[in-house]
């Protein structure tokens, strides 16, 4: 390449780098850059999970998604003037999905320090439930200590907060780690596990489908269901918007009403919850 060609090539490269730097600086300076990006795309990309009813429900005929988590995020999308675009994934893949820009916001997640390296969590939870167990009929779990022996096998989902809970509370137990909820249920039904860990609302849903003993072991562990967004320049305005949305949902009883209606429609009995419990 000629001397002049080298100069032109260097100039073009320098110009491209300058544009990229300007774009990054603009996003850094504009706290609403992420909101602007979402509005410009016309879509809010949300994660959805197979086998995670009633939060995520896939119509096997149409492929359409519903469920209370989907309904909540559809409300967020309406506020932004965009539509929701479901992206099938798993709890364990959320961090990677955020990093690759596959999703814009996740709901019902638990604060996780490792995931918190690349994800920003809202401090105000949308609602709070408790960690519970599903065990074979007639074999309730009164305390976490009952499961903390080598003779007990507990099944959890890979990369989930359930796995963190089990590893912290049940270091002596045998843990079976599976990819999704359906596989966890299969382990329990096949008699290869003594219990599976889920949020109490999910356990009640599962028990209604396949039977089993629902327990909230002592000490009761509260489980905040928060929202999360990708950590990147320009997301401060998005976080502020979502925080205000959550506070409105909670303070006006909209979140609690939506959840209660969803569980009632699916025949989920909340009478197992302690009198002192509120979500």
Helices and strands as residue ranges (DSSP letters): H 3-29, H 33-41, E 43-48, E 57-58, E 65-66, H 68-80, E 83-88, G 91-93, H 94-99, E 105-109, G 115-117, E 119-121, E 127-135, G 144-147, E 153-157, H 161-169, E 174-178, H 181-189, E 195-199, H 200-210, E 213-215, E 222-230, H 236-251, H 254-265
